[in-house]
Amino acid sequence: MNKLEYKILIVEDNDSMRNGIVSAIRKKNYSVDSSSNGKLGWEKIQKQNYNLVITDIKMPGMNGLDLFRNIKQKYPSIDVILITAYATVDIAVDAMKLGADDFITKPFSISELREKIRLCFERKISQQELSESFTTDNDLIGETECINKIKLMIEKTARTDSPVLISGESGTGKELIAQLVHSNSKRKNNKFLAINCGAISENLLESELFGHEKGSFTGAIKTHIGKFEQCNNGTLLLDEIGEMPLSLQVKLLRVLQSKTFHRVGGEKEITSNFRLIASTNRKLEDEVTKGTFRADLYYRLNVIPITAPPLRQRKEDIPLLVNYILRKKSGDLKRNIPKIQASVMRKLKSYSWPGNVRELENFLERALVFIEEDTFTDELFNFANIGNESSEESNWVPHGDLVITLEKIEREMIVNALTETRGVKQQAANLLNIKPGALYYKMEKYEIDENEY
């Protein structure tokens, strides 16, 4: 995409301001259109493909906020910059929480507006490159021998309907492997559903899997279709299968043998042609020995075993993973993709990553939120003792209890800043030295609501 293909719509009721903005932006070789009010702007948006809309908030008839809401509801991929007076800054900031990309306060300089447009344009380019570079087939990032073996296993396994058992430590991408098996199979156009066997109670898990009839137990106010039935001709992933109670293991074994079952409280026999994939971070052979997992079910599940390797066994893939994660998360956070200094990459590769890819992803996400520079330097590790840079097994530990502690501190800092600024997000972001978008992102992640500040 070049600038002439990047289409911008200016919506402003002040003729001289609108014409001045259009003239200034066209000098930078962008494709620019304009409207004198929100209603006409909305009509144009429905007829043409725009990448960015810059709209004044205060306009007669359909104001800028109404236009913004219409855009985000029907055309969420269009970026929106709001033009606001000082008195309506809080309104603009709140609009950013709902998806506005930026705002600019009157009076503003043309150079300031051009810079905001440039950032939107570069984000769009980055998102375009990301979608072109990383397709579903490439989502299992890596080129080491163990990853290439798994890719081959996925390709061969997808051709069959045999049960698959994916083993590996937490954070190694077991669910991703299951999704890739499904998306490369003949079932790809049907449902892929996942349920964590250790996250809900036994009774609820049974209802979620088998479904239940109306009135079958207290609170069953209507018939519920279970996962087995929903996944007819599709794929069902039972995550953390080692957590499933023994009583349900018996029932699961019967379903796997016959592909028939009854809803809880029902008499009708139901047939479902689902494919089962199970995953676990436990060694099920040990659980069988302990008596906590049925041997017959284990052998029924373990037809095609796949083991997801820990990140410490494929450190050569870390640069590829870092590049992928930074590009993806930068797009989500709408910021420039930072460069990585060589010394930083060496340290990332030297760490053992006990939390695996998930830990790496969380670490980089935190860095993207709180470090706004365009290059990540060794300052990235200021909050943790990274040890000897040249060591192959440096033991800096941004995981486990330390990660939990850091996240608590992070959350507390945000709440304190919001309290001090009486909930004004722009001011709170300034106190924290982060962008408003990053603040909203963290508020949503930590589920911070207005009652806390």
SERO-591346 format. One record per residue (C-alpha): residue number from 1; residue in one letter; chain; y, x, z. Coordinates in steps of 0.25 Angstrom, whole numbers, m for minus. Layout:
   pos   code   unit      c2      c1      c3
   NUM      A      A       Y       X       Z
...
! end
This chain:
   pos   code   unit      c2      c1      c3
     1      M      A       0       0       0
     2      N      A      14       5      m4
     3      K      A      27       0       1
     4      L      A      29      m9     m11
     5      E      A      16     m16      m8
     6      Y      A      20     m18       7
     7      K      A      27     m31       6
     8      I      A      38     m35      17
     9      L      A      45     m48      19
    10      I      A      59     m48      26
    11      V      A      62     m62      33
    12      E      A      76     m62      38
    13      D      A      87     m73      37
    14      N      A      99     m64      37
    15      D      A     101     m61      22
    16      S      A     108     m47      24
    17      M      A      98     m42      34
    18      R      A      86     m47      25
    19      N      A      92     m41      12
    20      G      A      95     m28      20
    21      I      A      81     m27      25
    22      V      A      75     m30      12
    23      S      A      83     m19       5
    24      A      A      80      m8      15
    25      I      A      65     m11      15
    26      R      A      64     m11       0
    27      K      A      70       3       0
    28      K      A      58       8       6
    29      N      A      50       2      m6
    30      Y      A      43     m10       2
    31      S      A      41     m23      m5
    32      V      A      51     m32       2
    33      D      A      53     m47       2
    34      S      A      62     m56      10
    35      S      A      65     m70      15
    36      S      A      77     m76      22
    37      N      A      69     m85      32
    38      G      A      55     m86      39
    39      K      A      51     m98      31
    40      L      A      53     m91      17
    41      G      A      47     m79      23
    42      W      A      34     m86      27
    43      E      A      34     m92      13
    44      K      A      34     m79       7
    45      I      A      24     m73      16
    46      Q      A      14     m84      12
    47      K      A      16     m81      m3
    48      Q      A      16     m65      m3
    49      N      A       9     m54       4
    50      Y      A      18     m47      14
    51      N      A      15     m35      23
    52      L      A      27     m36      32
    53      V      A      37     m47      36
    54      I      A      50     m43      43
    55      T      A      56     m56      49
    56      D      A      68     m59      57
    57      I      A      64     m67      70
    58      K      A      76     m76      70
    59      M      A      77     m85      57
    60      P      A      80    m100      55
    61      G      A      68    m108      52
    62      M      A      55    m100      53
    63      N      A      59     m88      62
    64      G      A      53     m74      61
    65      L      A      43     m77      73
    66      D      A      38     m89      66
    67      L      A      36     m81      53
    68      F      A      29     m70      60
    69      R      A      19     m80      67
    70      N      A      16     m86      53
    71      I      A      14     m72      47
    72      K      A       5     m68      58
    73      Q      A      m3     m81      58
    74      K      A      m6     m81      43
    75      Y      A      m3     m67      38
    76      P      A      m6     m58      50
    77      S      A      m7     m45      41
    78      I      A       8     m46      38
    79      D      A      16     m37      48
    80      V      A      29     m43      54
    81      I      A      42     m37      59
    82      L      A      51     m46      66
    83      I      A      66     m44      66
    84      T      A      72     m48      79
    85      A      A      85     m48      87
    86      Y      A      86     m42     101
    87      A      A      85     m55     107
    88      T      A      71     m58     101
    89      V      A      65     m45     103
    90      D      A      55     m51     113
    91      I      A      51     m61     103
    92      A      A      48     m50      93
    93      V      A      40     m42     103
    94      D      A      32     m54     106
    95      A      A      30     m57      92
    96      M      A      24     m43      90
    97      K      A      13     m47     101
    98      L      A       9     m58      91
    99      G      A       8     m48      79
   100      A      A      22     m45      74
   101      D      A      22     m30      70
   102      D      A      36     m26      74
   103      F      A      50     m31      76
   104      I      A      64     m25      74
   105      T      A      77     m29      82
   106      K      A      90     m32      75
   107      P      A      98     m24      72
   108      F      A      89     m14      66
   109      S      A      90      m3      56
   110      I      A      83      m3      43
   111      S      A      76      10      46
   112      E      A      70       4      58
   113      L      A      65      m8      50
   114      R      A      60       1      39
   115      E      A      52       9      50
   116      K      A      45      m4      55
   117      I      A      41      m7      41
   118      R      A      36       7      38
   119      L      A      27       5      51
   120      C      A      22      m8      46
   121      F      A      19      m3      32
   122      E      A      12       9      37
   123      R      A       3       1      46
   124      K      A      m1      m8      35
   125      I      A      m5       4      27
   126      S      A     m13       9      38
   127      Q      A     m20      m4      40
   128      Q      A     m23      m4      25
   129      E      A     m29      10      25
   130      L      A     m37       6      37
   131      S      A     m43      m6      30
   132      E      A     m46       1      18
   133      S      A     m52      13      25
   134      F      A     m61       7      35
   135      T      A     m70      m4      30
   136      T      A     m81     m11      38
   137      D      A     m91      m1      32
   138      N      A     m83      11      39
   139      D      A     m81       5      52
   140      L      A     m91      13      58
   141      I      A     m83      26      58
   142      G      A     m89      39      57
   143      E      A     m96      49      48
   144      T      A    m105      56      58
   145      E      A    m120      56      56
   146      C      A    m123      46      67
   147      I      A    m113      36      61
   148      N      A    m118      38      47
   149      K      A    m132      34      52
   150      I      A    m127      22      59
   151      K      A    m119      18      46
   152      L      A    m133      19      38
   153      M      A    m140      11      49
   154      I      A    m130       0      48
   155      E      A    m131       0      33
   156      K      A    m147      m1      34
   157      T      A    m147     m11      46
   158      A      A    m137     m20      39
   159      R      A    m147     m23      28
   160      T      A    m157     m29      38
   161      D      A    m157     m40      49
   162      S      A    m164     m32      59
   163      P      A    m159     m32      74
   164      V      A    m150     m19      77
   165      L      A    m148     m13      90
   166      I      A    m136      m4      91
   167      S      A    m135       5     103
   168      G      A    m124      15     108
   169      E      A    m114      17     118
   170      S      A    m102       8     120
   171      G      A     m91      10     110
   172      T      A    m100      16      99
   173      G      A     m98       4      89
   174      K      A    m111      m4      91
   175      E      A    m104     m17      87
   176      L      A     m98     m10      75
   177      I      A    m111      m6      70
   178      A      A    m117     m20      72
   179      Q      A    m105     m26      64
   180      L      A    m107     m16      53
   181      V      A    m122     m20      52
   182      H      A    m118     m34      51
   183      S      A    m106     m32      41
   184      N      A    m116     m24      32
   185      S      A    m127     m34      32
   186      K      A    m130     m47      24
   187      R      A    m125     m54      37
   188      K      A    m111     m49      35
   189      N      A    m104     m62      31
   190      N      A    m110     m69      44
   191      K      A    m106     m67      58
   192      F      A    m107     m55      67
   193      L      A    m106     m58      81
   194      A      A    m107     m49      94
   195      I      A    m109     m52     108
   196      N      A    m110     m43     120
   197      C      A    m122     m46     128
   198      G      A    m116     m40     141
   199      A      A    m103     m46     141
   200      I      A    m106     m60     144
   201      S      A    m116     m67     154
   202      E      A    m130     m71     151
   203      N      A    m128     m86     149
   204      L      A    m116     m84     141
   205      L      A    m123     m74     132
   206      E      A    m134     m83     130
   207      S      A    m125     m94     126
   208      E      A    m117     m84     117
   209      L      A    m130     m80     110
   210      F      A    m138     m93     109
   211      G      A    m127    m103     110
   212      H      A    m128    m116     118
   213      E      A    m128    m131     117
   214      K      A    m117    m140     122
   215      G      A    m120    m144     136
   216      S      A    m131    m133     138
   217      F      A    m124    m128     151
   218      T      A    m111    m130     159
   219      G      A     m99    m127     150
   220      A      A    m107    m128     137
   221      I      A     m97    m139     131
   222      K      A    m101    m136     117
   223      T      A    m112    m130     108
   224      H      A    m110    m115     107
   225      I      A    m116    m107      95
   226      G      A    m122     m94      99
   227      K      A    m121     m80      93
   228      F      A    m135     m81      87
   229      E      A    m132     m94      80
   230      Q      A    m118     m89      75
   231      C      A    m124     m76      69
   232      N      A    m134     m83      60
   233      N      A    m135     m74      48
   234      G      A    m125     m65      55
   235      T      A    m126     m54      66
   236      L      A    m126     m54      81
   237      L      A    m123     m42      89
   238      L      A    m128     m42     104
   239      D      A    m119     m31     110
   240      E      A    m124     m24     122
   241      I      A    m138     m31     121
   242      G      A    m143     m23     133
   243      E      A    m134     m32     142
   244      M      A    m142     m44     138
   245      P      A    m149     m51     149
   246      L      A    m164     m51     149
   247      S      A    m165     m66     148
   248      L      A    m157     m66     135
   249      Q      A    m164     m55     129
   250      V      A    m177     m64     129
   251      K      A    m169     m75     122
   252      L      A    m163     m65     112
   253      L      A    m177     m59     109
   254      R      A    m182     m73     105
   255      V      A    m170     m75      96
   256      L      A    m172     m62      89
   257      Q      A    m186     m65      87
   258      S      A    m184     m79      81
   259      K      A    m169     m80      77
   260      T      A    m170     m94      84
   261      F      A    m164     m99      97
   262      H      A    m158    m111     105
   263      R      A    m144    m112     110
   264      V      A    m143    m113     125
   265      G      A    m146    m127     129
   266      G      A    m151    m131     115
   267      E      A    m164    m135     109
   268      K      A    m162    m132      94
   269      E      A    m168    m119      89
   270      I      A    m157    m111      81
   271      T      A    m160    m100      71
   272      S      A    m150     m89      68
   273      N      A    m152     m78      58
   274      F      A    m143     m68      66
   275      R      A    m145     m53      65
   276      L      A    m145     m46      79
   277      I      A    m138     m33      82
   278      A      A    m138     m28      97
   279      S      A    m130     m17     103
   280      T      A    m131      m9     116
   281      N      A    m125       2     124
   282      R      A    m138       3     132
   283      K      A    m151       9     129
   284      L      A    m160      m3     128
   285      E      A    m173       5     129
   286      D      A    m168       9     143
   287      E      A    m165      m6     146
   288      V      A    m179     m10     141
   289      T      A    m185       0     151
   290      K      A    m176      m6     162
   291      G      A    m181     m20     159
   292      T      A    m167     m25     156
   293      F      A    m169     m26     141
   294      R      A    m181     m32     134
   295      A      A    m190     m23     126
   296      D      A    m193     m33     116
   297      L      A    m179     m37     113
   298      Y      A    m175     m22     112
   299      Y      A    m186     m20     101
   300      R      A    m181     m32      94
   301      L      A    m167     m27      94
   302      N      A    m169     m13      91
   303      V      A    m174     m14      77
   304      I      A    m163      m6      71
   305      P      A    m157       3      82
   306      I      A    m143       9      79
   307      T      A    m136      18      89
   308      A      A    m121      20      89
   309      P      A    m118      34      93
   310      P      A    m107      38     103
   311      L      A     m95      44      98
   312      R      A     m98      57     105
   313      Q      A    m109      59      95
   314      R      A    m100      57      83
   315      K      A     m87      64      87
   316      E      A     m85      68      72
   317      D      A     m82      53      70
   318      I      A     m71      53      80
   319      P      A     m60      57      70
   320      L      A     m64      46      60
   321      L      A     m65      36      72
   322      V      A     m51      40      77
   323      N      A     m45      38      63
   324      Y      A     m51      24      62
   325      I      A     m47      19      75
   326      L      A     m33      24      74
   327      R      A     m31      18      61
   328      K      A     m37       5      65
   329      K      A     m30       4      79
   330      S      A     m17       9      73
   331      G      A     m17      m3      63
   332      D      A     m20     m12      75
   333      L      A      m8      m7      83
   334      K      A       1      m6      71
   335      R      A       4       9      73
   336      N      A       4      21      64
   337      I      A     m10      28      64
   338      P      A      m8      41      72
   339      K      A     m13      55      68
   340      I      A     m22      63      77
   341      Q      A     m20      77      80
   342      A      A     m32      86      78
   343      S      A     m32      90      93
   344      V      A     m33      75      97
   345      M      A     m45      73      87
   346      R      A     m52      85      93
   347      K      A     m51      79     107
   348      L      A     m55      65     102
   349      K      A     m68      71      96
   350      S      A     m71      80     109
   351      Y      A     m71      68     118
   352      S      A     m85      61     121
   353      W      A     m80      47     120
   354      P      A     m89      40     129
   355      G      A     m83      27     125
   356      N      A     m86      30     111
   357      V      A     m78      24      99
   358      R      A     m73      13     108
   359      E      A     m67      23     117
   360      L      A     m61      31     106
   361      E      A     m55      18     100
   362      N      A     m49      14     114
   363      F      A     m43      28     116
   364      L      A     m36      28     102
   365      E      A     m31      14     103
   366      R      A     m24      18     116
   367      A      A     m18      30     110
   368      L      A     m13      21      98
   369      V      A      m6      12     108
   370      F      A       1      22     117
   371      I      A       3      34     108
   372      E      A      13      30      97
   373      E      A      14      44      90
   374      D      A       9      45      76
   375      T      A       0      57      80
   376      F      A     m10      58      92
   377      T      A      m9      71      99
   378      D      A     m16      76     111
   379      E      A      m6      68     120
   380      L      A     m16      57     116
   381      F      A     m25      62     128
   382      N      A     m14      64     138
   383      F      A     m21      52     147
   384      A      A     m34      59     148
   385      N      A     m40      73     150
   386      I      A     m45      78     137
   387      G      A     m50      91     142
   388      N      A     m52     103     133
   389      E      A     m48     100     119
   390      S      A     m58     110     113
   391      S      A     m70     105     120
   392      E      A     m80      97     112
   393      E      A     m82      88     124
   394      S      A     m69      86     131
   395      N      A     m70      76     142
   396      W      A     m57      68     142
   397      V      A     m61      54     146
   398      P      A     m52      42     140
   399      H      A     m63      32     143
   400      G      A     m70      25     154
   401      D      A     m63      23     167
   402      L      A     m51      31     161
   403      V      A     m49      22     150
   404      I      A     m50      10     159
   405      T      A     m39      17     168
   406      L      A     m30      20     156
   407      E      A     m31       6     151
   408      K      A     m27       0     164
   409      I      A     m15      10     165
   410      E      A     m11       6     151
   411      R      A     m12      m9     154
   412      E      A      m4      m7     167
   413      M      A       7       1     160
   414      I      A       8     m11     150
   415      V      A       9     m22     160
   416      N      A      19     m13     168
   417      A      A      28     m11     156
   418      L      A      27     m26     152
   419      T      A      31     m30     167
   420      E      A      43     m20     167
   421      T      A      48     m26     154
   422      R      A      45     m40     158
   423      G      A      36     m42     147
   424      V      A      45     m37     135
   425      K      A      34     m30     127
   426      Q      A      44     m21     119
   427      Q      A      50     m15     131
   428      A      A      36     m14     137
   429      A      A      31      m6     125
   430      N      A      43       3     126
   431      L      A      40       6     140
   432      L      A      26       9     136
   433      N      A      31      17     124
   434      I      A      22       9     115
   435      K      A      24       0     103
   436      P      A      25     m15     106
   437      G      A      13     m17      98
   438      A      A       5      m8     106
   439      L      A       9     m15     119
   440      Y      A       4     m28     113
   441      Y      A      m9     m22     109
   442      K      A     m11     m17     123
   443      M      A      m7     m30     130
   444      E      A     m17     m37     122
   445      K      A     m28     m27     124
   446      Y      A     m26     m27     139
   447      E      A     m23     m42     140
   448      I      A     m10     m41     146
   449      D      A      m3     m54     148
   450      E      A      11     m59     152
   451      N      A       6     m62     166
   452      E      A       4     m47     169
   453      Y      A      19     m43     167
! end
